[in-house]
Amino acid sequence: MSRDVFQMEFSGIKVDVIRKNIKNINLVVYRSSGKVRVSMPKYISTRLVKEFISKRVGWIKKHLQIVESRPRRIVPKYQQGETHFLFGEPYTMVIKVANQKPFIQLQGGEIIMTLRPGSDVVAREKVMREWYRKELKKRIPALIEKWESSLGVKVKEWNVKKMKTRWGTCNTRAARIWLSLELAKKPIHFLDYVVLHEIAHLIERSHNARFKSILSEKMPNWKAVEQEMNHKV
């Protein structure tokens, strides 16, 4: 490892440390892998980072226990009989084969995926991903309009992309928000909260008391929703 990327160990917990051009120390426990990472400003000493992590070992252990208690993620193969989710609702996958452009349709409790002969897992995943993108984009405009009106701000641009560790991001200067593709699988109130959260950053950039008061005013149960999102597989 380089001087800017190294590893520390605390009470048997390995922590990856990265020096970056940032202002604050950031600690993350990744839900998907259980890895612990700390990003630190380049000007801060290693001693101060050790003190920072040492004070948070209990918090790290708590979140690692949550990760361990979750069932292991099953990698989908997009085959007959699998269960897939759309906005929190389960559907059984049905595979059909035809010499035409692949597409997906909902019918009752089924997701019917029509594929070209010989379509492999990669091709099936791409079809599913683009379908999720389309379904998510159907729901987003109304939510943006709702929270724009409520907060008195304007989103200039928005889009959807695959994100590994975030539900959404906001570029306050460009008034642009990005939303995670994974939200297409989750209950619709997750999407509602993330849209509110990101648009609220157009009023307050940081997650300070003012920002939280905005969330509390507009969505009194936002803390419960956020907790559900962080703990739900």
N, C-alpha and C positions, 0 to 999 in steps of 0.2 A: 504493500500500500504506500501511497505517496504521503508527504507531510500534510497535505490538505485532506486526506482521507485515512482515518485510522480507527482502531477499535479499542474500547475499554470494557472492563468487566466489573459488575457490581452485584454482590450477593449471588453469583452464578449466572447473572443476566449479561449477555453480550450486547453492547451498545455500539452501533456504527456512528462515528462522528465525522462530520464534513465541515471544513472551513469554507465559508462563502462570503461574497460581498453583500452582506445583509446587516441590518441594524440590531436585530434581537436574536436571542437563543430560542430555537424552536425544537420541541420534543414531540415525536410522533410514534405511536404504536400502530403498525399496519394491521388492519383487520384481516386481510387476505393471507398474509404470511406469518404474522406474529413477530416480525422483525421490529427492533427498536432503533430509531435513528434520531440523532441530534444534529441540527444545523447550527453552526456558531459563526459569529462575525470573526473575520481574520485578525482583528486587533485585540480580541479577548484571549487571556492566557488559558492554558490547559488546566491550571489549578482552579480557576473560577468555574470552568465547565464541570470539573469533577465535583465541586461543591454543589453546583446546580443539579446535577444528576443524582447525587447522594441524597439530597433533600426530597427527591421525587421517586425513590425506589418503591415505596409503598404504593404510589399511584400507578407505577409501571406494572407491578405485580398484579394489582387489581385488574388492569386492562388485559394483561396476558392470560389471566384466569378466564376472563370473558371469551377471549379468542379460543382457548383450549376447550371451553364448554360447548362451543358450537359444533354442530355436525360438519364433517368435512365436505367441502364443496364438490359436487359431482360434476365432472366435465361432460357437457351434453354432446351427444352424437347426432342429434336431430334425426331420430329414427322413429319408426312406428311405435306408438304406445307411450312415448316419453311425455312427461308433464312439463309444460312451459307456462309462464305467467305473463299476463297483460294487465297492467295497472292493478296488480294484486290478486287478480282472479285466475284460478288454474284452468288450463285447457289441455286436452289430450291431443297429441300430435298424430295426424293421419298423413301418410305419404302416398302421393299419386305420381305416376310417371307418364309424361307426354312429350312429344317432339314440338315444344313451343317454349316461349320465354317463361322462365320460372316465376311463380307468383304464390301468394298466400291469401287465404280467405278464412273468415270465421264462420262457423256454422254450428249453432247450439253451443255445446261445450267442447268443440273441437277446433283445432288449428289445422287447416288442410293445406299442406304444402305440395304444390305441383312442381315437379322437377324434370329436367331432361334425363334421359337414360344415362346411367353411369356417373351421376353426380356424386362426388365424394364429400367428406365431412367439411372440408374447406369451402366448397361451393355452397353447401347447405347453410353453413354458418353465415356466409355472405348474404344469402337470400333473407335469412332471418333477421340479420342486423339491419338491412335496409328497410325491411318491413317495420321493425321496431322504430326506426328513425322516422318513417312516414307517419306512423300512428302517434308518436310523441309530438311531432310538429302540428298535428291536428288540434292538440289540446293546449299548446302553449300560448297562441295569440290571445285567447280569451282571458287567460290568467294574467298575462302581461298588461292587457288593457285594464283589467280590474285593479291591479295594484298601482299602475301608473295614475289612474284616476284617484285612488285613495290617498296616494302619497304626494301627488302633485308634481311628478317628475316625468321625464320622457326617455324611453329606451330608443336609441338610434339604430341599434343593430343587435340581433340575437341569433344564436345557432346552437346546434347539438353536436357533441363529439364524444368519443369514447374516452373516459377518464378512469384512472386506476385508483385514485385516493380521494377524489373530491366529487361532490354532488353538483357543484357549479362554481363559476368564477365571474368576477365583474371587473371590467376595465373602466374605472370611473372617469378617466379623461375622455375616452371615446364613447362613453355611455353604452358600452357593449357588454352583453352577458352571454356566457356559454353554459349550457346545461348538459349534465351527464346522460348518455344514452341509456344507462342502467335504470334511470327513472321510469322508462317505459314498462319495466317489469314490476315496479313497486306500486303500492296503493296511491291513489290519486292525490291524497292529502300530503304525501311526500313532495310531489311536484308543486303543489300549491305553496307549500312552505318555502321550498328552495327558490321559487320565483320571487316571493316576497323578500326573502333574505338577500338575494342578489340585487334586487331593485332598491332595497333600503340602503345599500352601499352608495347609491347615487346621492344620498343625503348625508350619510356618515361613513367614511372610508373604513375606520377601524371597528373592532368588536368591543367598543367601550360601553359605558353606562348609557350614553345617549342612544347608541345603536340598539341596545337591548330594550330600552324604553319604547322605541319605535315598534319593535317586534311585539312587545307586550300589549301595546295599544291596539295594533292591527290584528294580532292573533294571540289572544291571551294564553292559549295552551301550547305555544311554540316550543317551550322547553320539553314538554312531554313528547311532542312530535320529533324533536331533535334526538332525544334519548332513544326513542323507538327506532329511528333511522340508523343510529350508531350501533345498536345492538341486534338489529334484524339481519338475518342472512340474506 
